Amino acid sequence: MVFRYRSHPEQQAWMDSDLRHRLVAQIDELLDDGTPAESRSVDGWEGWFVTPGYAPPTPPLRWKMALITLCALYPLVLGVPLVLRPFTDGWPLPLGILLTMSVTIPLMTWVVMPTLTRRLGSWLRR
């Protein structure tokens, strides 16, 4: 199961709650192999490296995440402004950057990183 929280204090409140401890104890009783339930937190950019149906037991090595992020972000940082230039020519720089980021970030989050994570998954998990 994956839980997402709006803030670290909300996450900590849930992790420390009596209700959560009771539910985890019930799950432990239902596990066939007697292995206690495991929980881990993934924050920051590690979330980009969790694909549907697979959440690694530990996040990929940071240098691998950095390398893949660089390979994904570099072409977008070069290409998106070129594509948007006809629309943003003459705009104040902050507005042009805002539009560029408004295109680049969703592309990174929902298209580029999930694709790279799927395609390079075995390398990431090594």
N, C-alpha and C positions, 0 to 999 in steps of 0.2 A: 504494500500500500504506500502511496505517496501522499504526504500532507504538505501543504504550502501555507506559510504564515505571512501576515502583513508586516510583522516586526519580530525581532529577536525576543523582546520581552513576552510577546504573545506565545511564541514557541516555547520559551522556558516555562511559562505558567502552565501550559499543557503538559510538558514533559514531567513537571513536578506534581501534577494533580493526582489526587487519590483515584479519581475515575479512570485515568489512564493506567495507573498501576494495577487496578482491579481488572481492566480489560486485557492488559498484557498477561496477567496471571491466567486468565481464562484461555487466552490463545495458547499459552505454554502447555496447558492441560490438554488441548486438542491436537497438538502436534504429534504425529505418529512416532517420530524418531526420538522424542524426548529432548530434542535440542531446544534450548530457550530461544525465544524470539529475539531478534537482533534489530537494533535501530541505529541509524547513522544519519548525520546531517550533511547535506550537500548545499553549499552556498557559493556565491560568486559565480564565476564562469564555469564551474564544474557542472552546473545545471544544463549547459549547452551540450554536454557530452553524455547525457542520459537519453536513450532512445526509447520509443514505445516498445514495450515487451522486454527491455533490457535495462537494468540499472546496475552498473558494476558494483561489486562489493566494496571497492575502494575507488576513489576518483582516479582518472589517468594521471600519470606523472605530469607535474606542472610544465616541464620543458616541452612535452608533447602537446599539451593544450596550447602553450604559447606559440609553438610552431604552426599548428593547424590554424589557430586564430590569425596569425600573420598571413598565412597563405590564403585565407578566406577574405580577410579585411583589405589587404593591399589592392587587389583588383577592383574591389567595390569603391574604395576611397579614390582610386584613379578614374574609374569608369562612370560612376553615378554623377559626379559634377560635370563631366563632359556631356552626358546625356541631358542633364538639366540646364546646361548653360543657355540654350536658346530661350528658355522660360525665365531664367533668373538674371539674364544680362541687364545690368543697370540697377539691380536690387542692392540694398545695403548688405554688406558682408554678413552680419549676424543673421539676417533673414535667409540668405542663400545657404549658409551653413545649417540653419535649422531645417530647411527643406531637405537638404542633402542627408542629414542625420535621420530625418523622418522617413526617408526611403531606405537608407542603408541598414538601420537597426532592425526593422522588420524583416528585411531580406536575410540578414545574418541569423536572426532568431528562428525564423520559420522555414527558410529555404536552404541557405548555404550550410549552416552548421549541422542541421539534421542530416543533410545529404552527405557531407564529409564524415560525420560521425558513423553513419551506416557503412559507407564505403571503406573507411579506414579503421573500423571497429576492432578487427583482430590485432592490428598494430597498436592501437590505443590500449588494449587490455593486456598486452604482453608486459 
